[in-house]
Structures are given as C-alpha cells and as structure tokens.
Amino acid sequence: MRALLVVNPKATTTSGRTRDVLTHALRSDLKMEVAHTEYRGHARDLARQAASEGAVDLVVALGGDGTVNEVVNGLLAHGPSERVPRLAVVPGGSTNVFARALGLPNDPVEATGALLDALEHGRERAIGLGKAMSEGLPDRWFTFTAGLGFDAGVVGRVEEQRRAGRRSTHALYINQALRHYVTEREHRKNGPISLQINGHEAVPGLVMAIASNTSPWTFLGNRPVLPSPAASFDTDLDVFGITRMTAFGTARTVRQILRSHTPANGGKEPLGPSGKHVVSYHDVRHFTLVSQEPAPFQVDGDHLGDRSRVSFTGVRRALRVIV
C-alpha cells in the first residue's frame, strides 16, 4: 500500500528518536514517503496534494489533534469521495481526542502496533464528520468538536500561553478556564449567542455552544469530558449549550459532564447534562450559531479567531479511517 506519513516534529509527546522508530516500523509494511510539517497549515497542504495527485492510498498523521484536523481538511479539500485516501492516526499530542475516540491507545508506540495490525487484517470504518461554514471564509471540517463562545475563549487563552513558551498541560487549561470565568462576568449572565435549528424556536442568550461529532468532547488526563454523551461518528452532530454560568450552576454542570451517563427507563441513548440553563440536541443535521457580537471560535481545539455567524452540518460516512 502506498502511503504518506505526515509528521509534526513539534508533537508534544514524541521525541525525534521515537518518531524515527515509528517511521521505521511503518515502513516495514508500507511503501511510504515521509514529510515533516514546517508551518501552520502545512499538514493540510501535504494531504491536499496527496489527494489531488492520487499517488497514495493512505495518509498517516503523526501528531496531535491539530495535525489530524489539518490532514482531514487537506484530504477533503474537494469533498468526500471514494478516491480520497484513507486516514490513519498515530497520536503524538497532549490529549489526542480523535485517536482515543476511535479506540486507539494513547501511547504512540502501542498505537503504531494497533495500526499495523489493522492494516494486516484490513480493518477500516467510514466515519461522519462535522463541517463549519462562515461567510467569506474557507469551510472547516472537524473530527470531534467545534465551539463558539466561552469554551473557544479558553482555547484562545491557552494558545496565547503556549506562544509565550508555556507547555500544553491539563493544569494550564484548568487555570485558563478559571481565569476566563472570572474575566467574562458580564457574558456569563447575558450570553450573545443564538442557536437556530430548522423546525425549532431559536434559543437566545447562550454563553457557549459546543458541536460534538463524537463523545467524549475532550479529556482531563484520562477522565473523559461528556457534554453530549450520545454523540457518535455514526450520527450527525450533537449540540450542547449553556445560557447562564452562575457559580453553583456551572459547578453542577461540570460535575455532570465529568461522570458517566446511563440510559434512563431502559432507553438506548445515554443521558447528558441537564438543568435550567442547559440546552442540548442530539443527531442534528444542520444548525446555525449567531452572535450579537464577534465571539471566539474553535475547531478541534484550534482557535480560529472571532465569528459572528457559523453554520454547521453533519456529513455521514465522510472519510474512511484505518482502525
């Protein structure tokens, strides 16, 4: 099988020696070229070129969720198609939400072994993805989440800290979330975001809104975060929002999204967070978020600046993944 390995040399949990070992292991089973990313967006460019030229059957992303997202957007630059190469992932970031949601080990060496086994036995699956669209800007595919409002503001603060030289750790995210909570006092009471779904009344006053393509949404260490526990690669998108973030209410919601959810009364779908200020929808094909003022926007943990209007759509069986 012809393959391209896209390596992020700045991946936080793999050393140069480890990446060399993984590359050698993959080359034992694949006719593989290796490309190292040199700038933001380079993984997207490499994957887009590979898909356009039709020179490879498989693109392997070795890096964190940002690298994976870029590769996916490159592969799907012209939309889903049977001609699009398959995707494989070797986790190398601090969290690796997408890889773990696929059931891959978080350790890159173990994940490489699982990938080689999947290739040997021909295991793959077609997964659904989300797509975010803003007028005048390129569409952006996402593998597990996109958010507008408070959560994206936290992501933006973390990225500022990383540019200043801080390491990406779970403690850094928690610290910046608490700081953001303190500074966003007015928005926590009167959110600027409105959720619009065809056939439903608009939901105004959202402080934050998160679109999930799978569950968990992210991890704190090994603890999954579950705002939309029924979200799945086999359905369309789930939406979770909060209309008011009081100290007591927020603490209650955080506890809910950090625990397991079991179906009630024999139901098939796991229960998500509930409460007076919680909004949730399951398996939604299309919806739009509109903000009265530009609000922070993130896709797969990547802060993309501020947006006033973002439309979302779920695309089933958008990409084939080696698992």
Disulfide bonds with the S-S distance in Angstrom:
none
